[in-house]
Each structure stands twice: as C-alpha cells, then as structure tokens.
C-alpha cells in the first residue's frame, strides 16, 4: 500500500489534485499534459488505480509514478485463490471413481456456486457437464463464463492474462497473476465472456501453433472497445504447440513474466471518437460499384430466394460477367477477380459453370474466377483464404457465398444473437479480403415464403447487419431480381432474367447421356415483353383445354398441349406452375380427379377462345 498523500503525489509528478484524483503528465509527455489519472485507493491491490487517457501502458505508468514519487518498484498483485466450495464433493467423487476418471476443471459463478465442469480424460480428450443445482448433468450451458471467475472479479485492478487452457490459468494463479480462459479450447471465445473484462488491461498469451495464433486474434477482436488495453505477448523459446505451462516448466518465473509484460508492445492508439465536421467529410469514399448501380464494393448483401427460383444461376452469371467485364443488361461491369464459395452441391455447380462457359464463350482455364469447395468454418479458414488470395496477386472484387446456411457456425440459424454474429463474421472475414470486395451471400428465405415475403433466415439481426437484401422470384422461366426489407443505395427497377435448361457435350453421365442443367441470361425490354406474352399465352392454352376437357390430370394436360421435357416425358412441372398461378387468380380449381375451371375461369376461357378465333390461333 502506498504511504503518500494526493498533494505529495501531485507535487512529485508535476500535476495537481482534482477532486478525488491526481491529474499529471504521463511518461514522456509535456509538463502541460494531464493524460495520467491516479486515484489513491486503500482497497486497490497496489493502493492506487491508474488510468492513461493517452493509452500508455499501465505497467509503465505505475513504474513511472513510483520512480518519481520515490516509492518501491511495482510488482503484479498476488491473487489469492479462493477455496473451491465443491472441492470436497469433487474429492469424494474422485475417491470412488476408477483410475481412468478424468481430471476436472470446475467453472464457478461469481458467488462461488458451481456452473460447468470440464473433464479431461487420460487420452487428453475433454467432455463437459453443467450443474443443475443438485448434480452434474451431461452437456455444457448455452452461456459461457470465464474460468476462475471469483478470482478474476476479486483482482479488480490487476492486469488479466488470457490463456488457452484451464491448467495454464491454475499455474498462473498459483504465481499470483490474474488469469482466465474460456471453455472449449482455441477459437471458442464467445461474446458472453466480454462483460467480465470490461475496462481491464489484457495480456493474451497464445499457444505456439496456428490455432493459438487464431485464438489470440479472435480474443483481441472480441475485446476491442471492451477492455481498456489489449496486448498479445508471445512467450520466447516456446516449443511447437507449447503454452505458458511449458514455459514455466522450462524455468520461466513470475519475475520473468512480469518483465515480459512490461516489454510487450503497447496497443496502437485508437482514433478519436469525436470528429470535427472537416474530419468527418474528409473520410468520404465515393460509391464504387462492382455492378454499376446495383451492388457496391465493401458492402455485404444477401440474395434471398426459395430453392428453384434461380439465385445460384444468377450468382454464376454475376461471377462470369464480373470476371469478363461484360454488361448485365444495361448495367456496366468493370472486369475484376471473383471468389465463389461453394457450400452446397459443388458437382451441380460445376455442370452449370461448364454450361455458362459454353453459352457465354469463355475459357474455364483462363477466366479470373476462383472457387472454394466444401463446408468450411470461416473462423478457422478465413486467414488461409486471405493468404492464398494474396498469393494470386492483386485484389478480389466480388465474393459470392453459396449459401449462408452452409457456412453458419452457430446452433440456431434464426436466433438473433447468432445470426447477427454470423453476418458480422461474413463482413469481417470476406469483406476484409484484399481489395475490399462486394460480398453477396445467397440465403434461404423464412418459412412459407411468398413473393412479398422474401426475407433471409436469421431474424431481424441478420438483415440489420447487411447493406441490402436482394431477392429472386421465378415465374415460369423468368426471374425477377429486386430487393426487399433493406437496401442502402439508390433504388432500381426490377431486373428480369431468363433461366433456361441447356445441355453441353462436356456434361454427360457415366453412360454417355447428356445431362441438362440450368443457366441464366439477362433480357432486353423487348425480350422480356415477348417472354411475358409467351407465359400469358401458356396460361390461355391451359384455360382453353380445360374449357373442353374437365378434370384433367397434370400429365393429361401436358399431353394435350404437347409439352414435353428434354427426354420426351410429359412436362408436368410446367403445367403445375401454370396451374398454381391460375389457382391464385381463382380461375382454376382442383380435386382428386384433376383440374377444372372455376365459374370465373369459364368466363375467362370464353374470352380467350373468342380472341384466339379472331386471331386464327388454336390450342391443343
């Protein structure tokens, strides 16, 4: 405890007393500086609470204060481990258990009550149990708390060392340091833990392996804006996969660790939150479109549509058009590199891509589009993707994720918290690739979607995190691309695409038979009007046939109209799509014996037949 008055301390530091604190120049600051705040507090571990408004290292500040005031050099507060209230119970279980019973690490609430037990097997495997108030039950709680939470809370002014395992925490606490970790190991830090480290000075000690590095980055990112300062301390001479316990076993001491903490590089100064008008407008970046007037670089979009409504076909058209620098309708597209993440059915997408290459006349060996196959955890592979993109040279301009669900790392896709985290991860990892690309994430819609209800799964949190929700809705062979729910940027009229079933000599099955696949193309206004007229003509044809033949099946209707698939079978799906639209218009009804006209449909069929007779057309 310090034996000095506030007035004496202010005189020693060249500052003054202000209320219950001393304001003084920080280390290496000018005499007029008042960035250093010191509050004398008998209950604080070191007798004072120190804060630097300039972001100076708190350890350096404490050494500076003591040196100027003629006080002994500061050492980290020794944190006394609190007795474990369930140690007796754990000991009793261990006595009756067989030799293979795992070591148990017990997580306690702030009041010392048991919460989680992490069991370690002899083979270094782990399994978790939660306390239900009377006994341990299998499975982990949904909400995480830090390991050794009571000790963490008690050490209010001590720097906190964050490590990767419970054993490491126990070893550090035995030396008198404040330390903690999360359950589950590397890269399992969650937002639940942040609240316990608010305003603390953090030192992250990563294990010496790739997961350890990624874990340190994840923790540092999670605590930005929460902790007072964050430093990453890489221990010297660690073996591969080594941790702080290995370092201590090799001869490292508390004094050595304290010295390393003092030498740890200070975090970069954070920019001011309060900006002048001049500073505010100075940061303006003009919109930079990946597709002119539609989607912008550095923006994150969802593209939402039910299965079968053309979102993948349009995404592939976007990819090819961007790489080739070809316009999409009347929208200009500058050429750029594309990254396509395939999380669903890569074999189907390969066939589509081959068909696109044939129809758009590009070389699959040369086009600047790159693919990532398989369901991967972006939290684990994001840095690797970035490194591999950098090896290609240059930037990436457009990223397409097919689909959002395939890369979701949570447990509840419609949960607001997890959905928001998922969207932010997409923006941070993929939007952070070199070049600041536009990211389009293909999404499945909410349950029972309609053309007027095409919001992505994930509740309000997901759509709140994206910059726009593009939508696709397919009617016959036409797909309308527009937006719904949210769109940052100028509005645009719906864009019409046509999806068509095609074959390619390069796409055959093992018996040599052609395999049909689906691609998309943009339509001019004249082509769109012609396609819409053709669709209306098909509806009229169904009405005319039903006027003369009541209660027809889908197959019978297809045969009557001469509509077949590529292999010559009756095109039931086309008839069904038309029938659903006519039902929605209350022109057609159905029962077990087939389709028939409603009273309103009979009137419409008469009108259609009259117009057809005048035009000289026939149906069937």
Secondary structure, DSSP 8 states (H G I E B T S, - for coil): -----HHHHHHHHT-EEETTEEEE--TT--TT---EEEEE-TTSTTSEEEEETT---HHHHHHHHHHHHT--------------TTHHHHHHHHHHS-TT--EEEEEE-TTS-EEEEEEE-TTS-EEEEEE-SSSEEES--SS---TTHHHHHH-TTS-EEE-SSHHHHHHHHHTT-EEE--TTSTT---GGGGGGGTT-EEEE---SSHHHHHHHHHHHHHHTTTSSEEEE---TT--TT--HHHHHHTT--HHHHHHHHHHS--------SS--HHHHHHT-----EEETTTEETT-EEEEE--TTSSHHHHHHHHHHHHHHT--BTTB------EEEEE-S-HHHHHHHHHHHHHHHT--TTTSSEEEEES---HHHHHHHHHHHHHHH-S---EEEEE-TGGG--SS-TT-HHHHHHHHHHHHHHTTTSTT--EEEEEE-BSSS-BTTB--BSSHHHHHHHSSEEEEEEEETTEEEEEEEEEE-S-----EEEEEEEE--TT-B-TTS-B--EEEEEE--HHHHHHHHHHHHHHHHHHHHHHHHS-SB-HHHHHHHHT-B-TTSSB-HHHHHHHHHHHHHTTSEEEETTEEEE-HHHHHHHHHHHHHHHHHT----
